């Protein structure tokens, strides 16, 4: 499994809720299982109790993104370290599902979790994936969408650290909103300039009389 796959666990969980919009997708055990994606064997361990457990982990992961987004690197790292301590994983070398053209194993690092429940397994992978991303690319690569009221989490993989939105849809919406705001400002300035000119002309006419 690649690093991006592991770190995406954290993003998927955080984005299962949009507080500003009052949206929460994590309400059933089926929603918990959907978070695991292709990892169906891990998903089968999920029970109703994992809805509440994962919501608690979700809040803690969002706090990591919020700290990173605000520029508080130390807090982001401390919060993530607390998750890593609580939900550890065991790195293992694997080659069972990757072969070269000659049929030889392509060895890679696999994160093996040994959880007591589905939440522990999910949290372990999410925290480790996010830790890999943070240490590889920097804390400032963890962001929250600037297209209010979205605030979805994202991982910036751009070459120039320029990402500001969670999706193309939010980027487009923000650009349209900014364009309309500029047009309103220009219209207000034009109206204000017109009123000023009218006042000046009225004043000049009064003085001539």
N, CA, C and O of each residue as an XYZ file, in Angstrom:
836
protein
N       0.831     -1.195      0.000
C       0.000      0.000      0.000
C       0.870      1.251      0.000
O       1.919      1.283      0.643
N       0.443      2.255     -0.703
C       1.227      3.464     -0.795
C       0.861      4.435      0.312
O      -0.199      4.347      0.931
N       1.773      5.357      0.536
C       1.577      6.370      1.572
C       0.273      7.127      1.370
O      -0.460      7.361      2.330
N      -0.026      7.512      0.133
C      -1.232      8.284     -0.145
C      -2.475      7.511      0.271
O      -3.464      8.100      0.709
N      -2.420      6.202      0.133
C      -3.574      5.382      0.508
C      -3.812      5.455      2.008
O      -4.951      5.616      2.447
N      -2.759      5.340      2.791
C      -2.888      5.385      4.247
C      -3.356      6.763      4.722
O      -4.266      6.853      5.546
N      -2.753      7.824      4.218
C      -3.105      9.166      4.676
C      -4.532      9.530      4.290
O      -5.166     10.354      4.949
N      -5.037      8.918      3.225
C      -6.398      9.198      2.797
C      -7.425      8.693      3.800
O      -8.557      9.177      3.827
N      -7.040      7.727      4.623
C      -7.936      7.273      5.687
C      -8.323      8.445      6.585
O      -9.491      8.608      6.937
N      -7.339      9.254      6.949
C      -7.604     10.396      7.834
C      -8.510     11.412      7.159
O      -9.440     11.926      7.780
N      -8.244     11.706      5.890
C      -9.044     12.680      5.160
C     -10.487     12.202      5.023
O     -11.422     12.976      5.229
N     -10.668     10.928      4.674
C     -12.027     10.393      4.508
C     -12.829     10.488      5.806
O     -14.008     10.844      5.794
N     -12.186     10.171      6.911
C     -12.901     10.209      8.193
C     -13.261     11.640      8.575
O     -14.404     11.911      8.941
N     -12.302     12.555      8.494
C     -12.573     13.946      8.847
C     -13.685     14.521      7.984
O     -14.553     15.241      8.477
N     -13.659     14.206      6.708
C     -14.629     14.790      5.777
C     -15.978     14.082      5.774
O     -16.850     14.414      4.972
N     -16.155     13.111      6.664
C     -17.475     12.494      6.804
C     -18.429     13.419      7.560
O     -19.617     13.132      7.702
N     -17.881     14.530      8.039
C     -18.707     15.533      8.723
C     -18.374     16.921      8.201
O     -17.205     17.239      7.981
N     -19.387     17.746      8.004
C     -19.216     19.156      7.681
C     -20.006     19.959      8.717
O     -21.187     20.240      8.508
N     -19.365     20.332      9.833
C     -20.068     20.990     10.942
C     -20.811     22.252     10.532
O     -21.932     22.484     10.987
N     -20.208     23.063      9.686
C     -20.841     24.331      9.302
C     -22.124     24.117      8.515
O     -23.004     24.978      8.502
N     -22.227     22.972      7.861
C     -23.420     22.679      7.072
C     -24.390     21.758      7.809
O     -25.469     21.452      7.302
N     -24.005     21.322      8.997
C     -24.849     20.411      9.749
C     -24.949     19.038      9.122
O     -25.955     18.350      9.297
N     -23.914     18.623      8.387
C     -23.918     17.332      7.696
C     -23.025     16.337      8.410
O     -21.876     16.646      8.727
N     -23.545     15.144      8.664
C     -22.762     14.083      9.283
C     -23.149     12.756      8.639
O     -24.271     12.280      8.813
N     -22.226     12.166      7.902
C     -22.493     10.912      7.209
C     -22.215      9.694      8.081
O     -22.609      8.578      7.745
N     -21.533      9.916      9.208
C     -21.131      8.793     10.049
C     -22.219      8.521     11.099
O     -22.086      8.892     12.266
N     -23.295      7.865     10.652
C     -24.441      7.638     11.540
C     -24.838      6.169     11.656
O     -25.662      5.816     12.500
N     -24.263      5.312     10.817
C     -24.623      3.897     10.827
C     -23.377      3.021     10.712
O     -22.300      3.495     10.351
N     -23.542      1.748     11.022
C     -22.417      0.825     10.893
C     -22.036      0.645      9.428
O     -20.868      0.408      9.119
N     -23.011      0.756      8.519
C     -22.688      0.670      7.086
C     -21.795      1.837      6.660
O     -20.909      1.668      5.823
N     -22.028      3.025      7.240
C     -21.184      4.181      6.940
C     -19.761      3.946      7.432
O     -18.799      4.355      6.782
N     -19.630      3.292      8.572
C     -18.305      2.939      9.102
C     -17.602      1.996      8.124
O     -16.431      2.187      7.795
N     -18.323      0.987      7.669
C     -17.724      0.003      6.745
C     -17.313      0.660      5.431
O     -16.293      0.294      4.847
N     -18.089      1.615      4.970
C     -17.761      2.303      3.717
C     -16.444      3.066      3.822
O     -15.735      3.217      2.827
N     -16.114      3.544      5.013
C     -14.872      4.294      5.195
C     -13.639      3.437      4.887
O     -12.607      3.962      4.468
N     -13.745      2.134      5.092
C     -12.599      1.252      4.887
C     -12.293      1.023      3.408
O     -11.242      0.477      3.074
N     -13.200      1.435      2.520
C     -12.946      1.276      1.099
C     -12.764     -0.175      0.705
O     -13.615     -1.019      0.988
N     -11.640     -0.463      0.043
C     -11.382     -1.814     -0.462
C     -10.972     -2.794      0.630
O     -10.921     -4.000      0.387
N     -10.683     -2.299      1.815
C     -10.247     -3.164      2.917
C     -11.463     -3.823      3.571
O     -11.814     -3.503      4.707
N     -12.094     -4.736      2.852
C     -13.343     -5.325      3.310
C     -13.168     -6.222      4.524
O     -14.077     -6.313      5.349
N     -12.037     -6.881      4.659
C     -11.839     -7.758      5.823
C     -11.852     -6.950      7.118
O     -12.398     -7.391      8.129
N     -11.239     -5.751      7.078
C     -11.252     -4.890      8.261
C     -12.643     -4.318      8.496
O     -13.073     -4.162      9.639
N     -13.338     -4.009      7.417
C     -14.679     -3.428      7.530
C     -15.648     -4.388      8.208
O     -16.564     -3.954      8.907
N     -15.456     -5.679      8.007
C     -16.377     -6.661      8.575
C     -16.333     -6.690     10.093
O     -17.250     -7.213     10.726
N     -15.272     -6.132     10.694
C     -15.203     -6.103     12.155
C     -16.084     -5.021     12.764
O     -16.313     -5.022     13.973
N     -16.586     -4.090     11.938
C     -17.323     -2.941     12.448
C     -18.644     -3.346     13.099
O     -19.338     -4.249     12.634
N     -18.968     -2.650     14.189
C     -20.244     -2.827     14.879
C     -20.849     -1.451     15.126
O     -20.229     -0.429     14.830
N     -22.051     -1.433     15.663
C     -22.710     -0.154     15.954
C     -21.881      0.707     16.902
O     -21.914      1.934     16.814
N     -21.142      0.076     17.802
C     -20.334      0.820     18.771
C     -19.253      1.641     18.090
O     -18.804      2.650     18.634
N     -18.831      1.217     16.900
C     -17.763      1.937     16.200
C     -18.223      3.283     15.646
O     -17.391      4.131     15.325
N     -19.523      3.492     15.530
C     -20.012      4.801     15.086
C     -19.584      5.872     16.082
O     -19.028      6.901     15.698
N     -19.846      5.625     17.363
C     -19.478      6.585     18.408
C     -17.967      6.681     18.562
O     -17.422      7.773     18.719
N     -17.291      5.533     18.517
C     -15.831      5.538     18.682
C     -15.149      6.319     17.571
O     -14.257      7.127     17.827
N     -15.571      6.075     16.341
C     -14.928      6.752     15.211
C     -15.237      8.242     15.189
O     -14.411      9.035     14.738
N     -16.403      8.632     15.664
C     -16.706     10.055     15.756
C     -15.730     10.753     16.700
O     -15.321     11.886     16.447
N     -15.359     10.085     17.778
C     -14.392     10.667     18.712
C     -13.023     10.810     18.061
O     -12.355     11.829     18.231
N     -12.604      9.786     17.313
C     -11.323      9.846     16.599
C     -11.378     10.932     15.534
O     -10.398     11.647     15.323
N     -12.502     11.056     14.871
C     -12.679     12.078     13.845
C     -12.441     13.474     14.394
O     -11.773     14.286     13.755
N     -12.977     13.758     15.562
C     -12.771     15.064     16.172
C     -11.310     15.334     16.465
O     -10.835     16.458     16.309
N     -10.599     14.304     16.889
C      -9.176     14.463     17.209
C      -8.343     14.664     15.936
O      -7.394     15.449     15.931
N      -8.697     13.960     14.870
C      -7.994     14.151     13.601
C      -8.267     15.530     13.014
O      -7.367     16.164     12.463
N      -9.507     15.993     13.132
C      -9.811     17.346     12.654
C      -8.984     18.378     13.412
O      -8.544     19.370     12.832
N      -8.774     18.151     14.692
C      -7.959     19.080     15.485
C      -6.531     19.156     14.968
O      -5.897     20.208     15.036
N      -6.023     18.034     14.449
C      -4.677     18.025     13.855
C      -4.660     18.932     12.632
O      -3.758     19.754     12.474
N      -5.658     18.780     11.771
C      -5.745     19.620     10.565
C      -5.946     21.092     10.934
O      -5.361     21.972     10.301
N      -6.757     21.363     11.937
C      -7.003     22.746     12.348
C      -5.723     23.391     12.875
O      -5.434     24.546     12.563
N      -4.959     22.649     13.670
C      -3.703     23.187     14.192
C      -2.714     23.446     13.055
O      -2.045     24.479     13.033
N      -2.625     22.506     12.112
C      -1.722     22.680     10.973
C      -2.156     23.860     10.121
O      -1.325     24.653      9.678
N      -3.466     23.978      9.892
C      -3.992     25.052      9.047
C      -3.754     26.424      9.666
O      -3.586     27.409      8.947
N      -3.741     26.494     11.007
C      -3.521     27.771     11.691
C      -2.036     28.095     11.864
O      -1.686     29.167     12.357
N      -1.163     27.167     11.457
C       0.272     27.401     11.544
C       0.915     26.935     12.834
O       2.098     27.190     13.058
N       0.149     26.244     13.700
C       0.693     25.765     14.968
C       1.250     24.356     14.769
O       0.574     23.367     15.053
N       2.467     24.274     14.286
C       3.069     22.987     13.947
C       3.250     22.099     15.177
O       2.989     20.897     15.126
N       3.694     22.693     16.276
C       3.947     21.906     17.481
C       2.675     21.251     17.991
O       2.687     20.078     18.364
N       1.586     21.992     18.010
C       0.322     21.431     18.469
C      -0.146     20.318     17.540
O      -0.619     19.281     18.004
N      -0.019     20.526     16.237
C      -0.430     19.501     15.281
C       0.338     18.203     15.513
O      -0.243     17.118     15.498
N       1.640     18.321     15.725
C       2.473     17.140     15.962
C       2.120     16.485     17.286
O       2.036     15.259     17.362
N       1.913     17.274     18.325
C       1.567     16.717     19.637
C       0.247     15.953     19.583
O       0.123     14.869     20.152
N      -0.732     16.528     18.895
C      -2.040     15.876     18.784
C      -1.939     14.565     18.002
O      -2.576     13.569     18.347
N      -1.130     14.585     16.948
C      -0.965     13.373     16.143
C      -0.176     12.314     16.902
O      -0.476     11.124     16.804
N       0.824     12.738     17.652
C       1.603     11.790     18.458
C       0.735     11.083     19.488
O       0.932      9.900     19.765
N      -0.226     11.807     20.056
C      -1.108     11.185     21.050
C      -1.954     10.087     20.412
O      -2.236      9.069     21.045
N      -2.360     10.294     19.154
C      -3.101      9.265     18.438
C      -2.207      8.061     18.117
O      -2.644      6.915     18.219
N      -0.960      8.326     17.732
C      -0.028      7.248     17.411
C       0.259      6.378     18.627
O       0.402      5.161     18.506
N       0.342      7.001     19.800
C       0.577      6.241     21.031
C      -0.625      5.389     21.400
O      -0.478      4.259     21.866
N      -1.807      5.934     21.188
C      -3.024      5.222     21.561
C      -3.395      4.130     20.566
O      -3.986      3.117     20.940
N      -3.045      4.339     19.288
C      -3.416      3.380     18.245
C      -2.175      2.972     17.449
O      -1.980      3.452     16.333
N      -1.333      2.094     18.002
C      -0.085      1.707     17.325
C      -0.322      0.698     16.206
O      -1.345      0.014     16.171
N       0.644      0.621     15.296
C       0.627     -0.368     14.215
C       1.964     -1.094     14.192
O       2.934     -0.665     14.817
N       1.996     -2.202     13.456
C       3.227     -2.978     13.318
C       3.655     -2.984     11.854
O       3.004     -3.626     11.029
N       4.742     -2.281     11.514
C       5.222     -2.316     10.124
C       5.714     -3.713      9.753
O       6.436     -4.343     10.526
N       5.329     -4.194      8.585
C       5.779     -5.496      8.107
C       6.148     -5.398      6.636
O       5.539     -4.637      5.883
N       7.148     -6.173      6.231
C       7.537     -6.224      4.826
C       6.655     -7.248      4.124
O       6.501     -8.379      4.585
N       6.082     -6.830      3.004
C       5.154     -7.699      2.286
C       5.458     -7.667      0.791
O       5.975     -6.682      0.264
N       5.124     -8.766      0.126
C       5.274     -8.815     -1.332
C       4.240     -9.729     -1.950
O       4.349    -10.122     -3.111
N       3.219    -10.066     -1.146
C       2.255    -11.076     -1.576
C       1.388    -10.635     -2.754
O       0.902    -11.479     -3.508
N       1.189     -9.335     -2.924
C       0.291     -8.891     -3.989
C       0.988     -8.017     -5.028
O       0.324     -7.361     -5.831
N       2.309     -8.004     -5.017
C       3.062     -7.215     -5.994
C       4.191     -8.074     -6.567
O       5.059     -8.536     -5.827
N       4.176     -8.284     -7.878
C       5.195     -9.116     -8.537
C       5.791     -8.374     -9.723
O       5.102     -7.603    -10.391
N       7.075     -8.609     -9.982
C       7.681     -8.013    -11.163
C       7.393     -8.904    -12.370
O       6.664     -9.890    -12.252
N       7.958     -8.566    -13.522
C       7.650     -9.302    -14.756
C       8.157    -10.736    -14.726
O       7.707    -11.573    -15.508
N       9.100    -11.022    -13.820
C       9.621    -12.378    -13.690
C       8.919    -13.161    -12.585
O       9.276    -14.303    -12.293
N       7.921    -12.533    -11.980
C       7.176    -13.227    -10.941
C       7.774    -13.128     -9.554
O       7.276    -13.753     -8.617
N       8.831    -12.353     -9.411
C       9.455    -12.206     -8.099
C       8.716    -11.148     -7.289
O       8.194    -10.190     -7.860
N       8.665    -11.303     -5.977
C       7.955    -10.342     -5.127
C       8.601     -8.953     -5.187
O       9.826     -8.831     -5.191
N       7.769     -7.915     -5.234
C       8.230     -6.540     -5.106
C       7.987     -6.134     -3.657
O       6.881     -5.751     -3.275
N       9.028     -6.227     -2.879
C       8.877     -6.015     -1.437
C       8.523     -4.564     -1.127
O       9.085     -3.634     -1.705
N       7.597     -4.394     -0.219
C       7.171     -3.058      0.184
C       6.745     -3.089      1.644
O       6.478     -4.150      2.207
N       6.687     -1.919      2.238
C       6.304     -1.820      3.640
C       4.793     -1.795      3.756
O       4.114     -1.013      3.090
N       4.287     -2.653      4.601
C       2.847     -2.775      4.829
C       2.575     -2.493      6.306
O       3.309     -2.963      7.176
N       1.524     -1.728      6.588
C       1.153     -1.452      7.976
C       0.136     -2.484      8.427
O      -1.015     -2.472      7.990
N       0.563     -3.361      9.292
C      -0.330     -4.398      9.808
C      -0.899     -3.950     11.150
O      -0.155     -3.627     12.076
N      -2.212     -3.936     11.240
C      -2.839     -3.542     12.492
C      -3.401     -4.784     13.182
O      -3.840     -5.732     12.531
N      -3.375     -4.755     14.490
C      -3.902     -5.858     15.293
C      -4.888     -5.266     16.299
O      -4.623     -5.243     17.501
N      -6.025     -4.789     15.795
C      -6.928     -4.007     16.647
C      -7.871     -4.854     17.485
O      -8.149     -6.011     17.169
N      -8.353     -4.249     18.557
C      -9.369     -4.889     19.377
C     -10.753     -4.632     18.810
O     -11.707     -5.330     19.152
N     -10.866     -3.620     17.932
C     -12.139     -3.309     17.282
C     -11.851     -2.550     15.986
O     -10.707     -2.184     15.717
N     -12.889     -2.318     15.192
C     -12.712     -1.667     13.891
C     -12.170     -0.257     14.023
O     -11.353      0.170     13.208
N     -12.611      0.470     15.037
C     -12.142      1.846     15.231
C     -10.650      1.888     15.488
O      -9.941      2.730     14.937
N     -10.167      0.966     16.338
C      -8.737      0.937     16.645
C      -7.918      0.681     15.390
O      -6.866      1.288     15.191
N      -8.408     -0.227     14.538
C      -7.696     -0.513     13.294
C      -7.699      0.667     12.352
O      -6.671      0.998     11.762
N      -8.844      1.302     12.205
C      -8.949      2.448     11.301
C      -8.100      3.608     11.804
O      -7.373      4.232     11.032
N      -8.195      3.895     13.103
C      -7.453      5.015     13.678
C      -5.949      4.811     13.561
O      -5.210      5.765     13.315
N      -5.492      3.577     13.735
C      -4.064      3.286     13.644
C      -3.533      3.585     12.250
O      -2.490      4.221     12.097
N      -4.254      3.125     11.236
C      -3.819      3.350      9.851
C      -3.910      4.829      9.488
O      -3.012      5.370      8.843
N      -5.006      5.486      9.908
C      -5.188      6.910      9.593
C      -4.095      7.761     10.231
O      -3.526      8.640      9.584
N      -3.806      7.495     11.494
C      -2.791      8.288     12.202
C      -1.402      8.059     11.618
O      -0.639      9.010     11.449
N      -1.067      6.808     11.308
C       0.250      6.520     10.749
C       0.387      7.116      9.352
O       1.430      7.676      9.012
N      -0.659      6.996      8.548
C      -0.614      7.578      7.206
C      -0.420      9.078      7.258
O       0.360      9.642      6.491
N      -1.142      9.727      8.175
C      -1.020     11.178      8.306
C       0.365     11.557      8.821
O       0.923     12.575      8.413
N       0.916     10.745      9.711
C       2.267     11.001     10.226
C       3.308     10.888      9.114
O       4.230     11.701      9.043
N       3.167      9.889      8.250
C       4.068      9.743      7.113
C       3.996     10.979      6.219
O       5.021     11.517      5.801
N       2.777     11.418      5.933
C       2.602     12.571      5.055
C       3.205     13.825      5.684
O       3.874     14.604      5.005
N       2.969     14.015      6.960
C       3.470     15.206      7.653
C       5.000     15.251      7.666
O       5.601     16.291      7.394
N       5.611     14.132      7.981
C       7.078     14.126      8.070
C       7.740     14.160      6.693
O       8.860     14.651      6.556
N       7.057     13.644      5.679
C       7.621     13.622      4.328
C       7.503     14.975      3.639
O       8.426     15.413      2.952
N       6.355     15.639      3.827
C       6.069     16.853      3.065
C       5.992     18.129      3.906
O       6.118     19.228      3.366
N       5.789     17.998      5.209
C       5.703     19.182      6.063
C       4.302     19.380      6.627
O       3.311     18.978      6.018
N       4.233     20.004      7.796
C       2.958     20.240      8.465
C       2.055     21.135      7.624
O       0.834     20.981      7.637
N       2.660     22.073      6.890
C       1.854     23.009      6.097
C       1.165     22.343      4.906
O       0.411     22.991      4.180
N       1.424     21.046      4.706
C       0.740     20.314      3.639
C      -0.604     19.745      4.105
O      -1.320     19.124      3.320
N      -0.945     19.954      5.367
C      -2.244     19.565      5.888
C      -3.111     20.813      5.921
O      -2.759     21.784      6.592
N      -4.223     20.813      5.222
C      -5.018     22.030      5.144
C      -6.502     21.808      5.295
O      -6.987     20.676      5.264
N      -7.224     22.915      5.461
C      -8.677     22.927      5.492
C      -9.164     23.857      4.390
O      -8.630     24.951      4.207
N     -10.165     23.422      3.672
C     -10.680     24.155      2.522
C     -11.054     25.595      2.889
O     -11.721     25.830      3.897
N     -10.623     26.548      2.071
C     -10.899     27.963      2.313
C     -12.229     28.421      1.728
O     -12.607     29.582      1.886
N     -12.940     27.522      1.056
C     -14.227     27.890      0.451
C     -15.332     27.742      1.498
O     -15.967     26.692      1.599
N     -15.553     28.797      2.269
C     -16.567     28.754      3.316
C     -17.930     28.445      2.719
O     -18.257     28.949      1.645
N     -18.744     27.618      3.401
C     -18.519     27.078      4.744
C     -17.913     25.676      4.738
O     -18.049     24.959      5.730
N     -17.258     25.264      3.672
C     -16.817     23.881      3.506
C     -15.925     23.391      4.657
O     -16.372     22.611      5.498
N     -14.691     23.840      4.693
C     -13.703     23.453      5.706
C     -13.407     21.956      5.709
O     -13.077     21.393      6.753
N     -13.522     21.311      4.554
C     -13.090     19.918      4.447
C     -11.568     19.850      4.521
O     -10.868     20.792      4.149
N     -11.072     18.715      5.009
C      -9.627     18.512      5.102
C      -9.075     18.070      3.747
O      -9.776     17.448      2.949
N      -7.803     18.404      3.504
C      -7.121     17.933      2.299
C      -5.634     17.817      2.570
O      -5.118     18.387      3.532
N      -4.948     17.070      1.709
C      -3.496     16.924      1.771
C      -2.924     17.575      0.526
O      -3.233     17.170     -0.595
N      -2.093     18.581      0.724
C      -1.526     19.327     -0.391
C      -0.337     18.571     -0.975
O       0.688     18.398     -0.316
N      -0.488     18.127     -2.213
C       0.618     17.445     -2.894
C       1.111     18.253     -4.096
O       1.841     17.737     -4.942
N       0.707     19.524     -4.164
C       1.144     20.380     -5.271
C       2.638     20.660     -5.161
O       3.206     20.614     -4.070
N       3.264     20.947     -6.284
C       4.707     21.179     -6.285
C       5.099     22.487     -5.615
O       6.205     22.610     -5.089
N       4.199     23.465     -5.631
C       4.532     24.786     -5.063
C       3.746     25.136     -3.803
O       3.644     26.306     -3.433
N       3.191     24.119     -3.149
C       2.450     24.307     -1.894
C       1.355     25.360     -2.037
O       1.191     26.217     -1.170
N       0.614     25.289     -3.129
C      -0.358     26.336     -3.432
C      -1.810     25.925     -3.211
O      -2.712     26.745     -3.382
N      -2.047     24.689     -2.838
C      -3.430     24.232     -2.728
C      -4.153     24.945     -1.588
O      -3.592     25.121     -0.506
N      -5.399     25.355     -1.831
C      -6.200     26.056     -0.829
C      -7.598     25.481     -0.684
O      -8.330     25.841      0.237
N      -7.968     24.589     -1.594
C      -9.327     24.058     -1.581
C      -9.306     22.529     -1.630
O      -8.350     21.917     -2.108
N     -10.385     21.931     -1.124
C     -10.438     20.474     -1.057
C     -10.766     19.833     -2.387
O     -10.487     18.651     -2.585
N     -11.359     20.595     -3.315
C     -11.788     20.031     -4.592
C     -11.863     21.123     -5.650
O     -11.849     22.312     -5.332
N     -11.942     20.711     -6.902
C     -12.119     21.666     -7.999
C     -13.441     22.404     -7.856
O     -13.540     23.584     -8.193
N     -14.449     21.711     -7.359
C     -15.759     22.332     -7.183
C     -15.678     23.510     -6.216
O     -16.221     24.582     -6.487
N     -14.996     23.306     -5.086
C     -14.864     24.390     -4.110
C     -13.995     25.522     -4.654
O     -14.265     26.694     -4.391
N     -12.958     25.175     -5.408
C     -12.095     26.200     -6.005
C     -12.895     27.069     -6.967
O     -12.769     28.294     -6.958
N     -13.713     26.437     -7.793
C     -14.548     27.183     -8.738
C     -15.544     28.067     -8.003
O     -15.741     29.228     -8.362
N     -16.168     27.512     -6.975
C     -17.157     28.279     -6.216
C     -16.512     29.497     -5.549
O     -17.097     30.580     -5.529
N     -15.313     29.316     -5.006
C     -14.614     30.424     -4.359
C     -14.207     31.484     -5.372
O     -14.308     32.681     -5.099
N     -13.751     31.049     -6.535
C     -13.354     32.005     -7.577
C     -14.549     32.814     -8.078
O     -14.434     34.016     -8.315
N     -15.700     32.149     -8.239
C     -16.912     32.852     -8.678
C     -17.342     33.865     -7.614
O     -17.719     34.992     -7.936
N     -17.280     33.455     -6.352
C     -17.661     34.357     -5.265
C     -16.727     35.570     -5.211
O     -17.176     36.696     -4.997
N     -15.428     35.333     -5.406
C     -14.462     36.433     -5.392
C     -14.694     37.376     -6.568
O     -14.583     38.593     -6.426
N     -15.017     36.809     -7.729
C     -15.302     37.626     -8.923
C     -16.526     38.507     -8.690
O     -16.508     39.694     -9.015
N     -17.570     37.938     -8.138
C     -18.786     38.707     -7.872
C     -18.539     39.804     -6.834
O     -19.080     40.904     -6.939
N     -17.717     39.488     -5.834
C     -17.398     40.480     -4.810
C     -16.639     41.652     -5.418
O     -16.885     42.806     -5.068
N     -15.694     41.348     -6.352
C     -14.955     42.416     -7.016
C     -15.883     43.293     -7.852
O     -15.748     44.516     -7.873
N     -16.836     42.645     -8.546
C     -17.779     43.390     -9.364
C     -18.661     44.299     -8.509
O     -18.945     45.433     -8.892
N     -19.092     43.800     -7.353
C     -19.905     44.623     -6.452
C     -19.114     45.816     -5.944
O     -19.640     46.924     -5.846
N     -17.830     45.580     -5.618
C     -16.976     46.653     -5.134
C     -16.769     47.701     -6.215
O     -16.811     48.900     -5.943
N     -16.543     47.240     -7.455
C     -16.368     48.177     -8.566
C     -17.632     48.997     -8.795
O     -17.564     50.198     -9.059
N     -18.790     48.338     -8.692
C     -20.061     49.041     -8.877
C     -20.280     50.077     -7.780
O     -20.752     51.183     -8.042
N     -19.932     49.704     -6.547
C     -20.083     50.636     -5.421
C     -19.164     51.846     -5.597
O     -19.552     52.986     -5.341
N     -17.939     51.566     -6.041
C     -16.992     52.671     -6.250
C     -17.455     53.574     -7.379
O     -17.324     54.796     -7.297
N     -18.002     52.970     -8.442
C     -18.488     53.753     -9.571
C     -19.657     54.625     -9.148
O     -19.732     55.794     -9.529
N     -20.578     54.059     -8.354
C     -21.722     54.824     -7.874
C     -21.265     55.952     -6.969
O     -21.785     57.066     -7.041
N     -20.289     55.660     -6.116
C     -19.779     56.681     -5.198
C     -19.093     57.805     -5.959
O     -19.239     58.978     -5.618
N     -18.331     57.431     -7.009
C     -17.654     58.438     -7.832
C     -18.668     59.304     -8.558
O     -18.487     60.516     -8.676
N     -19.750     58.676     -9.051
C     -20.791     59.424     -9.744
C     -21.475     60.419     -8.839
O     -21.753     61.548     -9.245
N     -21.751     60.005     -7.597
C     -22.379     60.915     -6.632
C     -21.456     62.067     -6.285
O     -21.900     63.203     -6.115
N     -20.165     61.768     -6.180
C     -19.187     62.821     -5.865
C     -19.115     63.835     -6.980
O     -19.043     65.039     -6.730
N     -19.134     63.348     -8.230
C     -19.074     64.252     -9.377
C     -20.331     65.123     -9.444
O     -20.252     66.311     -9.756
N     -21.496     64.522     -9.149
C     -22.745     65.287     -9.168
C     -22.735     66.377     -8.102
O     -23.201     67.494     -8.327
N     -22.194     66.027     -6.935
C     -22.117     67.011     -5.854
C     -21.185     68.157     -6.225
O     -21.459     69.323     -5.938
N     -20.072     67.797     -6.872
C     -19.104     68.821     -7.271
C     -19.711     69.742     -8.305
O     -19.520     70.956     -8.249
N     -20.445     69.171     -9.254
C     -21.084     69.990    -10.288
C     -22.155     70.912     -9.695
O     -22.287     72.070    -10.091
N     -22.905     70.379     -8.749
C     -23.949     71.205     -8.091
C     -23.320     72.331     -7.314
O     -23.848     73.442     -7.286
N     -22.191     72.055     -6.679
C     -21.505     73.082     -5.904
C     -20.936     74.180     -6.810
O     -20.978     75.365     -6.478
N     -20.405     73.754     -7.962
C     -19.841     74.715     -8.915
C     -20.966     75.608     -9.472
O     -20.808     76.823     -9.598
N     -22.099     74.978     -9.797
C     -23.220     75.763    -10.327
C     -23.719     76.759     -9.295
O     -24.083     77.881     -9.649
N     -23.743     76.382     -8.058
C     -24.180     77.309     -6.996
C     -23.264     78.460     -6.847
O     -23.717     79.586     -6.640
N     -21.978     78.225     -6.944
C     -20.991     79.299     -6.785
C     -21.093     80.283     -7.958
O     -20.899     81.486     -7.783
N     -21.405     79.756     -9.173
C     -21.481     80.638    -10.336
C     -22.687     81.573    -10.227
O     -22.660     82.697    -10.727
N     -23.747     81.090     -9.566
C     -24.913     81.971     -9.388
C     -24.641     83.037     -8.340
O     -25.509     83.864     -8.061
